């Protein structure tokens, strides 16, 4: 009988192919790993850089995403050295007002998770209550399961998640969708990351009413509103992507517009800015068409003038104005 195998303290071994007699020969794991090389090989930096280019401001959000990326990278390094540990919980909550970049960050999070091997596909499926909850008995479970099937291997982003729960309506089927989500979030968390999003106060109420969901959320990230200067930068970034630009006078007018619009109802951060630019482009087109006798060169076609901004009713709002259409 052979003597028992003696392992030296601090020696780590990984599973290896069996020999002819069926015994497994231990293979020594490395003593250290190159974190910088793992980071470079994952190409996660490209995603973080892209996020920085796409979104103005949001420094706390970007820092938190960087922290999560670091956690996942170190987890991979530990795995390479044979260090035991449970896989990190990755379900998240994104809270904030509309137009603060929650969907964009969720997309980039899916990319990071894929590049570090935490999800198979790296895609994102974005849904609301209507995509998950049926209108009659027996309709909700198939709808919810179909969405979950599409999201497997990636990220499921549920916007305004609190609408899943309507305690005032005892015949509502949202609770059935929540129960199915809870099971999948727990049992298949290695193949799906769920991000719940919405207004912070409503999400807080939602989680207090559904402690099972709250206990499964590892990362709560709050998205602040943009400031005036940030919104102006966002506008110029959007225009650049569309090959438009502001004249100096138009930039001054837009800065005034931003200050006024932020103080009015239904303001939705970057979303409201995009809507304002779409209407400014419409006014520019109308102006150029009225001046069609003058040849239009690239500069004229690309430039928004102050009048294209100042014609907005935000500058002279009548009583009863719906500011979503200003």
C-alpha positions in Angstrom: 0.0 0.0 0.0 1.4 3.4 -0.9 1.9 6.0 1.7 -0.6 8.8 2.0 0.3 11.9 -0.2 1.7 14.8 1.8 0.9 18.3 0.7 3.2 21.1 1.6 1.5 24.1 3.3 0.6 26.8 0.9 0.6 24.5 -2.2 -2.5 24.8 -4.4 -3.6 22.2 -6.9 -6.1 22.0 -9.7 -7.9 19.0 -11.1 -5.9 17.3 -13.8 -6.6 14.4 -16.3 -6.6 11.0 -14.7 -3.7 8.6 -15.4 -4.1 5.0 -16.7 -5.1 3.8 -13.2 -7.7 6.4 -12.7 -5.7 8.5 -10.2 -5.7 12.2 -10.7 -2.3 13.9 -10.7 -2.4 17.3 -9.1 -1.3 20.3 -11.1 0.3 23.2 -9.3 -1.5 26.5 -9.7 0.5 29.7 -10.2 1.7 31.6 -7.2 0.5 34.9 -8.5 -1.5 36.6 -11.4 -0.9 39.7 -13.4 -4.0 41.8 -12.7 -3.0 44.4 -15.3 -2.8 41.6 -17.9 -6.2 40.2 -17.0 -7.7 43.7 -17.2 -6.1 44.3 -20.6 -7.1 40.9 -22.0 -10.7 41.5 -20.9 -11.0 44.7 -22.9 -13.1 46.1 -20.1 -11.2 49.4 -20.3 -12.7 49.9 -23.8 -16.2 49.7 -22.3 -15.4 52.0 -19.4 -13.9 54.5 -21.8 -16.9 54.3 -24.1 -19.2 54.9 -21.1 -17.1 58.0 -20.2 -17.5 59.3 -23.8 -21.2 58.6 -24.0 -22.3 60.1 -20.7 -21.4 63.6 -19.5 -20.9 63.9 -15.7 -22.3 61.1 -13.5 -19.0 60.7 -11.7 -20.5 58.8 -8.8 -22.2 56.3 -11.2 -19.1 55.8 -13.3 -17.0 55.3 -10.1 -19.5 52.6 -8.9 -19.4 50.8 -12.2 -15.6 50.9 -12.1 -15.8 49.4 -8.5 -18.0 46.6 -9.7 -15.7 45.9 -12.7 -12.8 45.7 -10.3 -14.6 43.3 -8.0 -15.3 41.0 -11.0 -11.8 41.2 -12.2 -10.3 40.3 -8.8 -12.8 37.5 -8.5 -11.4 36.1 -11.8 -7.9 36.5 -10.4 -8.8 34.6 -7.3 -10.3 31.8 -9.3 -7.1 31.5 -11.3 -5.2 30.9 -8.0 -7.7 28.3 -6.8 -9.1 30.5 -4.1 -12.6 29.4 -3.0 -15.4 31.8 -2.8 -19.0 32.2 -3.8 -19.7 34.0 -7.0 -20.6 37.6 -6.4 -24.3 38.6 -6.5 -24.7 41.0 -9.4 -28.4 41.9 -9.5 -28.7 45.7 -9.3 -31.1 48.7 -8.7 -30.7 51.9 -10.7 -32.6 54.8 -9.3 -33.1 58.4 -10.6 -35.2 60.6 -12.7 -35.8 60.0 -16.4 -33.1 60.9 -18.9 -30.1 60.3 -16.5 -28.5 57.5 -18.4 -29.8 54.4 -16.7 -30.4 52.4 -19.8 -27.0 53.3 -21.4 -25.2 52.3 -18.2 -27.2 49.0 -18.2 -26.0 48.3 -21.7 -22.4 48.9 -20.8 -22.8 46.8 -17.7 -23.9 43.9 -19.9 -20.8 44.3 -22.0 -18.5 44.3 -18.9 -20.2 41.2 -17.5 -19.8 39.4 -20.9 -16.1 40.3 -21.3 -15.3 39.1 -17.8 -17.2 35.8 -18.4 -20.1 36.4 -16.0 -22.8 36.2 -18.7 -22.7 34.1 -21.9 -24.0 36.6 -24.5 -23.7 40.2 -23.1 -27.0 41.4 -24.6 -29.7 43.4 -22.7 -33.5 43.0 -22.8 -35.3 46.1 -21.7 -38.9 45.7 -20.5 -41.7 47.3 -18.5 -44.7 45.9 -16.6 -46.7 45.4 -19.8 -44.1 42.9 -21.2 -44.3 40.8 -18.0 -47.8 40.9 -16.6 -50.9 39.5 -18.3 -54.5 40.7 -18.1 -56.2 37.5 -17.2 -55.6 34.3 -15.2 -52.9 32.1 -16.8 -51.4 34.9 -19.0 -48.7 36.3 -16.7 -46.5 33.2 -16.2 -46.0 32.5 -20.0 -45.3 36.2 -20.7 -42.7 36.5 -17.9 -41.0 33.2 -18.7 -40.8 34.1 -22.4 -39.0 37.4 -21.5 -36.7 35.6 -19.1 -35.9 33.1 -21.8 -34.9 35.9 -24.2 -32.8 37.6 -21.5 -30.9 34.4 -20.4 -27.1 34.8 -20.8 -27.4 38.6 -20.5 -29.1 41.4 -18.6 -32.8 41.9 -18.0 -33.5 45.6 -17.5 -37.0 46.3 -15.9 -37.8 50.0 -16.1 -40.3 51.5 -13.6 -40.2 48.1 -11.8 -42.5 49.3 -9.0 -45.5 49.1 -11.4 -45.2 45.3 -11.1 -46.7 45.6 -7.6 -50.2 47.1 -7.2 -51.4 46.1 -3.8 -54.5 48.3 -4.2 -55.8 45.9 -6.9 -56.3 42.4 -5.4 -57.0 41.0 -8.9 -53.7 42.3 -10.3 -51.2 39.6 -11.6 -48.0 41.5 -11.0 -47.2 39.6 -7.9 -47.1 36.4 -9.9 -44.5 38.0 -12.2 -42.5 39.0 -9.1 -42.5 35.5 -7.7 -41.2 34.0 -10.9 -38.5 36.7 -11.1 -37.5 35.9 -7.5 -37.0 32.2 -8.3 -34.9 32.9 -11.4 -32.8 35.6 -9.7 -31.9 33.1 -7.0 -31.6 29.8 -9.0 -30.2 31.1 -12.3 -28.1 34.0 -11.1 -25.1 32.5 -12.9 -26.8 33.0 -16.2 -28.8 36.2 -15.8 -28.4 39.6 -14.1 -31.5 41.6 -13.4 -31.5 45.4 -13.1 -34.5 47.1 -11.6 -34.9 50.8 -12.4 -37.1 53.7 -11.6 -37.7 56.8 -9.4 -35.8 56.5 -6.1 -38.8 57.1 -3.7 -41.0 54.7 -5.6 -38.3 52.0 -5.7 -37.7 52.4 -2.0 -41.4 51.7 -1.4 -41.4 48.8 -3.8 -38.4 47.2 -2.0 -40.0 47.7 1.4 -43.1 45.9 0.2 -41.1 43.1 -1.5 -38.3 42.2 0.9 -37.5 39.1 -1.1 -36.5 41.3 -4.1 -34.6 43.7 -1.9 -32.5 41.0 -0.4 -31.4 39.8 -3.8 -30.2 43.2 -5.0 -26.4 43.6 -4.3 -25.8 47.0 -5.9 -27.9 50.1 -5.5 -26.8 52.9 -7.8 -28.4 56.4 -7.7 -28.3 58.5 -10.8 -28.2 62.3 -10.1 -29.9 64.9 -12.2 -27.6 66.8 -14.6 -26.6 70.4 -14.0 -27.1 73.2 -16.5 -23.5 73.1 -17.8 -23.7 69.3 -18.2 -27.0 69.5 -20.1 -25.4 72.0 -22.5 -22.5 69.7 -23.0 -24.9 66.8 -23.7 -26.8 69.0 -26.2 -23.5 69.7 -28.1 -22.6 66.0 -28.0 -25.9 65.0 -29.5 -25.7 67.7 -32.2 -22.2 66.5 -33.1 -23.4 63.0 -33.5 -26.0 64.3 -35.9 -23.6 66.6 -37.7 -25.2 69.8 -36.5 -23.7 72.6 -34.5 -24.8 75.7 -32.7 -23.9 79.3 -33.7 -22.5 81.3 -30.8 -25.8 83.1 -30.4 -27.7 79.8 -30.5 -25.5 78.4 -27.8 -26.3 81.4 -25.6 -30.0 80.9 -26.4 -29.8 77.1 -25.6 -28.1 77.9 -22.2 -31.0 80.1 -21.3 -33.5 77.5 -22.5 -31.9 74.9 -20.3 -32.1 77.1 -17.2 -35.8 77.8 -17.9 -36.8 74.3 -18.9 -35.3 72.7 -15.8 -37.6 74.7 -13.6 -40.7 73.6 -15.4 -42.8 70.5 -14.9 -42.1 67.1 -16.6 -38.4 67.8 -17.2 -36.5 64.6 -18.1 -32.9 65.6 -18.2 -31.1 64.4 -21.4 -34.4 63.2 -22.8 -35.9 66.7 -22.7 -32.8 68.1 -24.3 -33.0 65.6 -27.2 -36.7 66.6 -27.7 -35.7 70.3 -27.7 -33.0 69.7 -30.3 -35.4 67.8 -32.5 -37.8 70.7 -32.5 -34.9 73.2 -33.1 -33.9 71.1 -36.2 -37.6 71.3 -37.4 -37.5 75.1 -37.1 -34.2 75.3 -38.9 -35.6 73.2 -41.7 -38.7 75.4 -42.0 -36.4 78.5 -42.0 -34.1 77.2 -44.7 -37.0 76.1 -46.8 -38.5 79.6 -46.6 -35.1 80.9 -47.7 -34.7 78.3 -50.5 -33.8 80.9 -53.1 -30.5 81.1 -51.3 -28.1 78.2 -52.0 -27.5 76.1 -48.9 -23.9 75.1 -48.2 -22.7 72.7 -45.6 -22.4 75.5 -43.0 -26.0 76.6 -43.4 -27.3 73.1 -43.3 -25.4 72.2 -40.2 -25.9 75.3 -38.1 -28.7 76.0 -35.7 -29.3 79.7 -35.2 -30.6 81.5 -32.1 -34.0 81.9 -33.7 -34.3 78.2 -34.0 -34.0 78.0 -30.2 -35.8 81.1 -29.1 -39.0 80.2 -31.0 -39.7 77.7 -28.2 -42.7 78.4 -26.1 -40.5 77.8 -23.0 -39.3 81.5 -23.4 -42.9 82.8 -23.3 -45.1 80.0 -21.8 -48.8 80.6 -22.0 -51.1 79.5 -19.3 -52.0 75.8 -19.4 -49.0 74.9 -21.6 -48.0 71.3 -21.7 -44.3 71.7 -21.3 -43.6 68.3 -22.8 -44.4 70.0 -26.1 -42.6 73.3 -25.5 
